[in-house]
Amino acid sequence: MPTYASTTRTQVAVVGGGPAGLMLSHLLHVAGIDSVVVDNRTVHTIETTHRAGILERDSVRLLTDTGVSDRVLRDGDRHGGIYLRFDGTSHHVDFEALVGASVWLYPQTDVFTDLHRARVRDGGDVRFGIADTEVEGVLDAPRITYADEGGRRHEVSADLVVGCDGSRSTCRGLVEGGRQFFREYPFAWFGILCEAPKSAPELIYARSDRGFALISQRTDEVQRMYFQCDPSEDPSTWSDDRIWTELQARLAGEDGFRLHEGPVIERTVLPFRSFVQTPMRHGRLLLAGDAAHTVPPTGAKGLNLALADVRVLAEVLEQAIGKQDHDVLDTYTERALERVWKAQHFSYWMTTMLHRSADSSDFDERRQLGELHALVASQRGSAYLAEGYTGWPQD
């Protein structure tokens, strides 16, 4: 028998300490259920990995109403709509007027910081900076083993284990007998962070003959922007001047709109895909967030889906543990995937409506523009976009 530097017994072991894993641990704590969270990244690594974040209204409520933090309301940037820009003209989609809802621009790193502080405040058992994590016994007696910084191995045994370990999930590979659905996209996003003032009060989703562009914000002094590119593009070969020339060309129009420019401080290429794993349970193992599904970033659904997953999962785990009835775990997949597939459709729709394919014909181009014109001219069409973007109400 191996010798461990420590052994821990808990009710739920969570692999992955990003927003999904920490939110699940927090919700379980509120329900009186013990958990241990492990992650091979350090807190510093997660807090300094810049990732955009648009939070749906129910995601904001989940943070505030469960006692994580109200910082999103103080430091977040509330957006009442977005701009769709095509044919060189911007069209405002007013979420507040259409569906009475808003979204918040609040970086994912800040969501993590709020959750991490809440778990530390509440005495949560969260273990970062570990290595060589292994998950075993998922059918009957789950346990996690890992190595600390000194190479000593530790063991955590649990009633249930949850994989919140991202799109490269190890836990996903332990699910047997399921199905996986994929869609690869022939383009990626060239993303930048730049030192410049905001170019618009809300996000701009732009479709042009040169391809898609997204103008987002981060702070009053630092902005995040993206433009469609080939997945094989090497960002290191792009100078600041070349980047700004391309972005300005994609936003150009007869109205004279121009982006505020500044030094580019980060550049990266983000390939994306659609993926769904079903079921999201195998024995005593359950999956949540990117471990179970990924969506193109166009619809701003990734983080929101992860938070919606763990909200449902926390309810299911509370029932399963409280009643000692693991059969209730089977309800999780159906409840979670109902929202996931709606989000997959919404993200696919936004992506294909705004991106240009290399093999697009003249007919395809005109049809795409016709769809955009019809969307902004229709109150019901605009309301459909607004409802999907701000998030379908959670039951």
C-alpha positions, 0 to 999 in steps of 0.5 A, a space after each residue: 500500500 502506498 504511503 501518503 503525506 496526508 489523507 482526507 475524507 470529504 463528501 465531494 472532491 472537485 477537480 479544477 479550481 476555476 470559476 466552475 469548481 469554486 462556485 460549486 464548492 461555494 454552493 455546496 458550502 452554503 448547503 452544508 456539504 463538505 468539499 475539497 478542490 484541487 487544481 494544478 495551476 497556482 492562484 497567481 497563474 489563474 489571476 494573471 491569465 487574461 480572459 474576457 467575461 460577459 456575465 448574464 443577468 442570472 450569473 450576476 445574481 448567482 454571485 451576489 445572491 449567494 454571498 460571493 461578492 457584490 464587486 461585480 455591481 460596483 466594478 463591473 460595467 453594465 451593458 444594456 445592449 450591443 452594436 451590430 455593425 455591417 455595411 459600414 453602419 452600426 445598429 444598436 440592439 437595446 436589450 433593456 428595451 427589448 427584454 428588460 435585461 442587461 449583461 455585465 462586462 466583468 473579466 473572468 479573472 475577477 470572477 475567479 478572484 471573488 470566488 477564491 476570496 469567498 472560499 478562503 473567507 469561509 474556510 474552504 479546502 482549496 489546494 492549488 499548485 499541485 501536480 500529477 493528479 489522478 482520479 480513480 474508483 469513479 464507479 464505487 469509491 472515488 479518490 484523488 491522489 496528487 503530488 505537492 510541491 515537494 513531490 509528496 503524494 496526498 490522497 482525497 477520498 470522497 462520496 462523489 467527484 466532479 470534473 471541472 478541469 476545463 476543455 482539456 479535461 482528464 476527468 472526461 476521459 473516465 466517462 465510458 459509454 457516452 457520446 461526443 458531438 463536435 464541430 470544428 470551425 475553419 477560422 479563429 480569432 486574433 485577440 489583442 489587449 491594447 492600451 487605449 481608451 474605449 472606442 464605444 460604450 458597448 461591444 461592437 460585433 462587426 461583419 465586413 468583407 474582410 471578415 468578423 471583428 469584435 470590439 470589446 473593453 476591459 478598463 478605461 485604459 485597456 481594451 480587448 479586441 478580436 478579428 477573424 483569422 486563419 487558425 494557423 496564423 502566427 501572432 508574433 509576425 503581426 506588428 502593431 501597425 498591421 493589426 490596427 490597419 486590419 481592425 480599422 478596415 473591418 470597422 470602416 464605414 461612411 459614418 467615419 467611425 474609427 477605433 482609438 489606437 494604442 500600444 498592443 500589449 498582448 496578442 494571441 490566436 484563439 481557435 474555437 470549436 463546438 463540443 458536447 459530452 453526454 452523459 455528464 455522469 459516469 458512476 460517481 463522477 460528474 462533469 461541469 463547464 468546459 469539461 463537458 461542453 465548449 462553445 464558440 466565443 461569439 455568443 459569450 456563453 462559455 463562463 455562463 454555461 459553466 455557472 449554470 451547470 454548477 447551479 443545477 449540479 449543486 441542487 442535484 448533489 444536495 438531494 443525492 447526499 441528503 437522501 443517500 439516493 444516487 439515482 437522482 444524479 441521472 437528472 443532472 445531464 438532462 437538466 444541464 444539456 437542455 440549456 447547453 444545446 440552446 447555447 450551442 445553437 445561439 453561439 453557432 447562429 451568431 458565429 455563422 451570421 457574422 463570420 466570413 468563410 473562405 469559400 463563400 459565394 456571392 450568394 452566401 455574402 448577400 444572404 448573410 447581409 440579408 439576415 442581418 438587415 432582417 434581424 435589426 429591422 425586426 423587433 421580434 428578431 432583435 428580441 430573440 438575440 437579446 434574450 439569448 445574449 442576456 441569458 434564458 431565465 433559469 428555473 
